[in-house]
């Protein structure tokens, strides 16, 4: 079964949701995803939250390793995946 989130994980999740709502409220619907992502990253930086963009995640199948199998849009503080 799942373990409860730590206090740090809970706070980070709240920050991510808050940022998403802020960006959407200010920009509204209908823009390119890249615009929302740039604004989201700007707000992460402003709040001092570490993140990585376009993180490659290898996929393994039996003895096969596929290096270009999955790319995460954003990885926030090595805890939250946003695609």
Secondary structure, DSSP 8 states (H G I E B T S, - for coil): ------HHHHHHHHHHHHHHHHHHHHH-SSS-HHHHHHHHHHHHHHTT--EEEEEEEEEEETTEEEEEEEEEEEEETTTEEE-
